[in-house]
Amino acid sequence: MKVGERYLTKQVTADLNKKMVFVGGPRQVGKTTMALSFLGPDQTGYLNWDIPQHREAILKRELPNSPLWVFDEIHKYRSWRNYLKGLFDLQGKKRKILVTGSARLDLYRRGGDSLQGRYHYLRLHPFSVAELKITSQNDLESLLTLGGFPEPFFSASSIEAKRWSTEYRTRLIQEDLLSLERVQDIGNLELLMIRLPELVGSPLSINALREDLQMSHKTVANWLSILERLYAIFRISPFGAPKIRAVKKEQKHYHYDWTLITEPSFRFENMVASHLLKWVHYKQDAEGRQLELRYFRDVDGREVDFIVTENRKLLQAVECKLADTDISKGLKYLKSRFPQCEALQISAQGKKDYISGEEIRVCPATQFLKNLI
């Protein structure tokens, strides 16, 4: 299976004509490869903070004579925002500036003036059904098994994918976390990272994690925020509305690398969460839409895996199943309370495709996911 240009390429091209472009996303998701595609064959204009010669050129402001500068991982430089502000204000009309990094570039505001109004921020996600143009059950199973990161996916080997996933956690800590965050108890943070995949699919209790790790609530909460900033996990909040008795506190969490989850139904749920978040982020970043990804659970125990809202109004409800089964009671309930909402129950292995009497679409996952991004 081959992939052409990444789904953000056209948007990056358009945005570079107006402002700086920041591209964030998990490490090894393909940001550098995409960025290099904008440069010539000799890659003149590429500057990586992690390469000593490039770092020296950045600090001395001895930058290559190129119409486009690509700054990779420059957010590890404490004064990076001031540096880019000065560069853009001086050279913005002569040069295009593309910045990539494996962290939330919109949150790492270390030192210096704000870059407000000088850049567009885009988030690059792993491969998805739509981006890979997947239509068959076998290809969906491959994506579910290998994950959406380019290296393990193109290896086409479940063994290599497992090795990559194990090594990925080490690189995340050694190359990203230690250079960006102040964490002393690395051992317990690693234990947290190992524990989290077992908790996917249920509301995440920080108190339970605190007891498991024998750490303070504040420390565990801070570590979870760090893992979010480094694009290791993402969290979604419950959906609440006056007409339903919804829970309103505990968040659920998922991993960008869904192969970490061993239980098949929860791995599938995590993959769908990643697909929906990719679509939501794209619509937010490229179109300015006020979308949010949430989940539904009420005090009577009714649940729906995912809710997409726009301007706080329910737009779509999605329930995930491993195989063909009866329509979820929670989905029926939510559809009855919000009849204008698009409601779907999708399955990883099922073959049924129909519209129920309650106007709920039941279909194989590929039929839904191929229409995202």
Backbone torsions as a table, in degrees:
resi	resn	phi	psi	omega
1	MET	NA	125.7	-177.6
2	LYS	-109.1	150.3	178.3
3	VAL	-124.1	132.5	177.3
4	GLY	-82.0	-140.9	178.9
5	GLU	-66.0	150.5	-178.8
6	ARG	-68.3	160.0	-172.9
7	TYR	-66.4	-18.2	179.7
8	LEU	-91.6	-7.4	-171.3
9	THR	-56.5	-48.0	-178.2
10	LYS	-64.7	-38.1	-180.0
11	GLN	-67.8	-40.7	176.5
12	VAL	-60.4	-44.8	-180.0
13	THR	-58.2	-45.9	-179.0
14	ALA	-66.6	-43.2	-175.8
15	ASP	-70.7	-29.9	-180.0
16	LEU	-64.8	-20.5	178.6
17	ASN	-77.0	-8.7	-176.4
18	LYS	-116.8	-44.0	-172.9
19	LYS	-146.7	-178.8	166.2
20	MET	-66.9	153.7	176.0
21	VAL	-122.3	126.0	174.2
22	PHE	-104.3	128.6	176.0
23	VAL	-117.5	113.1	177.7
24	GLY	-108.0	168.2	178.6
25	GLY	155.9	171.3	-178.9
26	PRO	-58.3	153.1	176.6
27	ARG	-63.7	144.9	178.1
28	GLN	63.6	26.8	177.9
29	VAL	-90.9	-8.7	177.4
30	GLY	114.2	13.8	-178.0
31	LYS	-64.2	-47.8	-177.8
32	THR	-65.4	-43.4	178.7
33	THR	-58.4	-44.6	178.7
34	MET	-64.6	-43.6	-178.6
35	ALA	-62.1	-41.9	-179.5
36	LEU	-64.6	-25.4	-179.6
37	SER	-67.4	-15.7	178.5
38	PHE	-86.0	-11.4	-178.6
39	LEU	-99.7	169.0	178.2
40	GLY	-73.5	176.8	-178.2
41	PRO	-57.1	-31.4	-178.8
42	ASP	-84.5	-3.2	176.6
43	GLN	62.1	22.0	176.3
44	THR	-61.1	131.2	-178.6
45	GLY	110.6	-8.6	-179.7
46	TYR	-89.5	127.7	-178.5
47	LEU	-134.2	116.8	-177.6
48	ASN	-110.6	120.0	-177.8
49	TRP	-58.2	-28.1	-178.0
50	ASP	-78.1	-9.2	177.5
51	ILE	-98.0	118.8	-173.8
52	PRO	-51.1	-44.8	-179.0
53	GLN	-63.9	-39.3	178.4
54	HIS	-68.2	-40.3	179.8
55	ARG	-61.6	-41.2	178.6
56	GLU	-63.8	-41.3	179.1
57	ALA	-64.1	-38.1	178.5
58	ILE	-64.3	-48.6	-176.8
59	LEU	-66.3	-34.9	179.0
60	LYS	-83.5	-6.4	-175.4
61	ARG	58.8	37.0	174.4
62	GLU	-99.9	74.7	-172.0
63	LEU	-92.4	147.8	-176.7
64	PRO	-64.9	152.6	178.4
65	ASN	-80.6	87.9	-175.8
66	SER	-140.3	144.1	178.7
67	PRO	-68.9	-17.1	178.5
68	LEU	-131.5	129.7	172.1
69	TRP	-105.9	129.0	174.9
70	VAL	-110.7	114.9	178.4
71	PHE	-103.6	115.1	-177.8
72	ASP	-105.1	127.2	177.3
73	GLU	62.5	23.3	-178.9
74	ILE	-70.4	-13.9	178.3
75	HIS	-66.1	-10.6	176.0
76	LYS	-78.0	-9.6	175.5
77	TYR	-86.7	124.8	-172.1
78	ARG	-57.3	-35.2	-176.8
79	SER	-103.0	30.7	-172.1
80	TRP	-63.3	-35.3	-177.2
81	ARG	-69.7	-43.0	176.0
82	ASN	-63.2	-39.8	-179.4
83	TYR	-60.0	-49.0	-178.0
84	LEU	-69.7	-34.1	177.4
85	LYS	-60.1	-48.6	179.7
86	GLY	-63.0	-41.1	-179.3
87	LEU	-64.4	-44.0	-178.3
88	PHE	-68.5	-42.1	-179.6
89	ASP	-64.0	-31.6	-178.6
90	LEU	-87.3	-40.2	-171.1
91	GLN	-116.3	1.1	-171.9
92	GLY	-56.6	-28.6	-179.6
93	LYS	-86.3	-15.3	-177.9
94	LYS	-102.5	-32.8	-174.8
95	ARG	-126.0	151.4	170.6
96	LYS	-97.0	144.9	-176.3
97	ILE	-127.5	122.2	177.9
98	LEU	-118.9	127.1	-176.1
99	VAL	-120.3	128.7	178.1
100	THR	-124.0	151.8	179.5
101	GLY	-168.7	149.1	-177.8
102	SER	-92.3	46.5	178.3
103	ALA	-157.6	169.0	-180.0
104	ARG	-72.0	91.5	-176.7
105	LEU	-63.1	-23.4	178.6
106	ASP	-77.2	-10.7	-178.9
107	LEU	-107.4	-26.5	-178.4
108	TYR	-81.5	86.7	-175.8
109	ARG	-103.0	47.5	-175.9
110	ARG	-66.9	118.3	170.7
111	GLY	56.9	139.9	168.9
112	GLY	98.8	175.5	-175.6
113	ASP	-74.6	159.5	178.9
114	SER	-71.6	149.1	175.5
115	LEU	-96.0	16.4	-176.8
116	GLN	-48.1	127.9	175.8
117	GLY	83.7	-2.9	-176.8
118	ARG	-105.2	-4.3	-176.7
119	TYR	-148.4	157.3	167.9
120	HIS	-107.4	139.2	-179.5
121	TYR	-110.0	125.6	179.0
122	LEU	-124.5	146.4	-179.6
123	ARG	-115.8	124.9	179.7
124	LEU	-95.6	128.9	-177.6
125	HIS	-110.4	165.4	173.9
126	PRO	-59.7	168.7	177.3
127	PHE	-58.9	152.9	-179.5
128	SER	-137.2	173.6	178.4
129	VAL	-57.3	-45.1	-178.4
130	ALA	-67.0	-45.0	-177.5
131	GLU	-66.3	-34.1	179.1
132	LEU	-87.5	-4.9	-178.7
133	LYS	56.9	44.3	-179.9
134	ILE	-77.4	132.9	177.0
135	THR	-129.6	-18.3	-175.3
136	SER	-99.4	156.1	178.0
137	GLN	-63.7	-39.1	-179.1
138	ASN	-62.8	-41.1	-180.0
139	ASP	-69.7	-34.6	175.7
140	LEU	-63.9	-42.4	178.1
141	GLU	-61.8	-38.1	177.9
142	SER	-63.2	-43.8	179.2
143	LEU	-64.1	-39.7	179.4
144	LEU	-65.6	-36.7	-177.7
145	THR	-80.8	-41.5	-172.4
146	LEU	-93.4	-20.6	-176.8
147	GLY	86.0	173.1	-174.3
148	GLY	-99.8	4.7	177.3
149	PHE	-79.4	139.1	-173.0
150	PRO	-54.0	-48.3	-173.9
151	GLU	-61.8	-54.6	179.5
152	PRO	-66.7	-34.2	-178.3
153	PHE	-64.9	-46.8	-177.9
154	PHE	-75.8	-12.8	174.2
155	SER	-68.0	-25.2	-179.4
156	ALA	55.8	25.6	-178.0
157	SER	-129.7	122.6	179.5
158	SER	-65.3	-32.2	178.6
159	ILE	-67.1	-47.2	178.9
160	GLU	-63.6	-35.0	178.6
161	ALA	-64.8	-40.5	177.8
162	LYS	-65.3	-42.2	178.4
163	ARG	-62.2	-43.8	179.9
164	TRP	-61.1	-44.5	-177.2
165	SER	-62.7	-40.4	178.7
166	THR	-65.3	-44.2	-179.2
167	GLU	-70.0	-27.9	-176.8
168	TYR	-60.4	-42.3	-179.1
169	ARG	-62.1	-41.0	179.1
170	THR	-63.7	-44.5	-179.7
171	ARG	-65.5	-37.6	179.6
172	LEU	-59.1	-42.5	-179.0
173	ILE	-73.1	-49.4	-172.4
174	GLN	-73.8	-35.3	-172.9
175	GLU	-101.1	-24.3	-177.0
176	ASP	-113.2	-56.9	-173.2
177	LEU	-60.3	-49.3	-176.2
178	LEU	-67.2	-23.8	-179.6
179	SER	-87.9	-12.7	-174.9
180	LEU	-119.7	-25.2	-172.4
181	GLU	-124.4	155.6	176.6
182	ARG	-99.1	92.6	178.6
183	VAL	-126.8	124.1	-178.8
184	GLN	-97.0	-37.4	-176.4
185	ASP	-90.8	70.9	-177.2
186	ILE	-62.9	-35.5	-178.7
187	GLY	-58.7	-47.9	-179.9
188	ASN	-71.1	-31.1	176.6
189	LEU	-65.9	-38.3	175.0
190	GLU	-63.1	-39.3	176.7
191	LEU	-61.3	-39.1	177.1
192	LEU	-62.6	-43.7	-179.8
193	MET	-63.6	-33.6	178.1
194	ILE	-73.5	-35.1	-177.1
195	ARG	-74.7	-36.0	-171.4
196	LEU	-57.6	-42.7	-179.3
197	PRO	-58.1	-26.0	179.2
198	GLU	-73.3	-13.1	-173.8
199	LEU	-107.3	5.1	179.2
200	VAL	-65.1	139.8	176.4
201	GLY	104.1	-16.5	179.4
202	SER	-123.7	155.5	174.9
203	PRO	-54.0	137.1	-174.3
204	LEU	-89.3	118.3	-179.8
205	SER	-96.2	112.5	178.0
206	ILE	-66.6	-33.5	178.1
207	ASN	-62.1	-42.3	179.1
208	ALA	-65.1	-41.2	177.6
209	LEU	-64.5	-40.3	179.4
210	ARG	-59.3	-42.4	179.6
211	GLU	-68.6	-40.0	178.8
212	ASP	-59.6	-44.5	-173.1
213	LEU	-92.8	-7.9	-176.4
214	GLN	57.1	44.6	179.7
215	MET	-122.1	167.2	178.6
216	SER	-75.3	155.5	177.3
217	HIS	-58.1	-42.3	-178.6
218	LYS	-62.0	-41.4	-178.9
219	THR	-65.5	-47.1	-179.3
220	VAL	-63.5	-42.3	178.7
221	ALA	-61.0	-40.6	179.3
222	ASN	-65.8	-41.1	179.6
223	TRP	-64.1	-39.8	177.6
224	LEU	-62.8	-40.0	177.5
225	SER	-64.6	-38.8	177.2
226	ILE	-61.7	-45.3	-179.5
227	LEU	-64.3	-30.7	174.0
228	GLU	-69.6	-44.4	-179.1
229	ARG	-62.6	-29.2	-179.3
230	LEU	-93.4	10.9	178.4
231	TYR	57.0	39.1	171.6
232	ALA	-90.7	-40.5	178.6
233	ILE	-132.7	166.7	167.2
234	PHE	-138.6	151.3	-178.7
235	ARG	-119.3	146.8	176.0
236	ILE	-125.5	144.8	-175.7
237	SER	-97.0	160.0	177.3
238	PRO	-71.2	151.6	176.2
239	PHE	-92.7	129.2	178.9
240	GLY	-129.8	142.1	176.5
241	ALA	-145.3	152.7	-176.6
242	PRO	-55.6	-30.7	-174.9
243	LYS	-84.3	-2.9	178.1
244	ILE	-127.9	152.3	-179.2
245	ARG	-93.5	72.2	-173.6
246	ALA	-89.3	154.0	169.6
247	VAL	-76.6	152.1	-171.0
248	LYS	-132.1	14.2	-174.4
249	LYS	-119.0	-71.3	-167.5
250	GLU	-68.1	135.3	178.6
251	GLN	-91.4	159.2	168.9
252	LYS	-104.0	154.3	-179.9
253	HIS	-127.6	154.9	178.4
254	TYR	-142.1	166.8	-177.1
255	HIS	-113.7	142.1	174.4
256	TYR	-65.4	-31.9	173.7
257	ASP	-96.4	91.8	-174.6
258	TRP	-73.7	-9.0	178.4
259	THR	-70.3	-11.4	176.6
260	LEU	-67.0	-22.3	-177.0
261	ILE	-89.6	124.0	-175.0
262	THR	-89.2	-32.4	-177.6
263	GLU	-71.9	121.2	-170.6
264	PRO	-54.4	-45.2	-176.1
265	SER	-67.6	-37.8	179.1
266	PHE	-74.4	-31.4	175.3
267	ARG	-64.6	-42.9	177.8
268	PHE	-62.8	-43.9	177.7
269	GLU	-58.5	-42.4	179.4
270	ASN	-63.9	-42.1	178.9
271	MET	-61.8	-42.4	178.6
272	VAL	-65.5	-40.4	176.5
273	ALA	-57.5	-43.4	179.7
274	SER	-63.8	-40.8	178.4
275	HIS	-63.7	-44.7	-179.7
276	LEU	-65.8	-40.7	179.2
277	LEU	-64.5	-38.7	177.8
278	LYS	-59.0	-44.5	179.1
279	TRP	-65.8	-45.0	-179.9
280	VAL	-61.4	-46.9	179.7
281	HIS	-62.1	-41.1	-179.9
282	TYR	-62.9	-44.9	-179.7
283	LYS	-66.2	-35.1	176.1
284	GLN	-66.7	-50.1	-172.5
285	ASP	-73.2	-41.6	-173.1
286	ALA	-92.7	-26.5	-175.1
287	GLU	-121.1	-7.2	178.1
288	GLY	73.1	16.5	-179.5
289	ARG	-74.0	144.8	-177.1
290	GLN	-90.8	65.2	-179.2
291	LEU	-96.1	151.4	173.9
292	GLU	-140.8	146.2	173.8
293	LEU	-101.9	125.9	-178.9
294	ARG	-138.0	-176.6	172.1
295	TYR	-133.3	167.7	-179.8
296	PHE	-123.0	132.4	169.7
297	ARG	-151.0	132.7	179.3
298	ASP	-112.0	175.1	-174.3
299	VAL	-69.9	-12.5	176.8
300	ASP	-94.1	4.9	175.6
301	GLY	88.8	4.3	176.5
302	ARG	-77.0	140.0	-174.6
303	GLU	-137.6	151.2	167.2
304	VAL	-137.4	133.0	-171.8
305	ASP	-59.2	-47.1	-174.2
306	PHE	-139.9	140.6	175.4
307	ILE	-126.6	132.7	171.1
308	VAL	-109.5	126.3	178.7
309	THR	-115.2	153.4	173.1
310	GLU	-132.3	123.7	-174.0
311	ASN	52.2	40.1	176.6
312	ARG	69.3	9.8	176.7
313	LYS	-105.2	139.5	-176.0
314	LEU	-68.1	123.0	-177.4
315	LEU	-105.0	-40.2	-172.2
316	GLN	-152.7	142.5	176.0
317	ALA	-127.0	130.8	-175.3
318	VAL	-130.5	124.6	175.2
319	GLU	-110.9	135.9	-177.1
320	CYS	-107.0	134.0	175.6
321	LYS	-132.3	149.7	179.0
322	LEU	-74.2	-37.0	-177.9
323	ALA	-140.5	177.1	177.3
324	ASP	-61.0	132.8	179.4
325	THR	-158.6	174.0	177.8
326	ASP	-62.6	153.2	179.7
327	ILE	-66.0	136.3	-178.5
328	SER	-57.6	135.9	177.0
329	LYS	-63.4	-36.8	178.6
330	GLY	-62.9	-39.4	179.4
331	LEU	-68.1	-40.8	176.6
332	LYS	-61.5	-42.9	-179.8
333	TYR	-62.7	-47.1	-177.6
334	LEU	-64.7	-39.6	179.0
335	LYS	-64.9	-35.4	179.3
336	SER	-68.6	-31.2	-179.9
337	ARG	-84.8	-25.8	179.7
338	PHE	-130.8	73.2	-173.6
339	PRO	-61.4	-23.5	-179.4
340	GLN	-80.9	-10.2	-178.0
341	CYS	-75.7	139.1	173.4
342	GLU	-75.1	123.5	-177.0
343	ALA	-119.6	131.4	-177.9
344	LEU	-135.7	144.2	167.5
345	GLN	-121.0	116.7	-175.6
346	ILE	-114.5	151.8	-177.5
347	SER	-130.8	147.7	-179.7
348	ALA	-74.4	-37.3	-173.8
349	GLN	-119.4	-8.3	-176.3
350	GLY	-72.5	163.4	-178.7
351	LYS	-121.2	-9.6	-178.1
352	LYS	-68.1	141.0	-179.8
353	ASP	-145.2	103.6	-176.7
354	TYR	-159.8	169.0	173.0
355	ILE	-107.8	125.0	-177.9
356	SER	-79.6	173.2	178.1
357	GLY	-63.0	-23.8	178.5
358	GLU	-87.6	8.7	-177.2
359	GLU	65.9	38.0	174.7
360	ILE	-104.2	128.7	179.0
361	ARG	-84.2	125.7	174.5
362	VAL	-112.4	126.6	-176.0
363	CYS	-161.5	162.6	171.7
364	PRO	-62.3	150.3	-174.7
365	ALA	-56.7	-39.2	-176.8
366	THR	-60.8	-32.7	-179.0
367	GLN	-64.4	-31.1	177.3
368	PHE	-88.6	-48.6	-173.0
369	LEU	-66.7	-27.6	-178.6
370	LYS	-67.1	-15.6	-178.5
371	ASN	-96.3	5.1	177.5
372	LEU	-88.2	-125.0	-176.4
373	ILE	-137.2	NA	NA
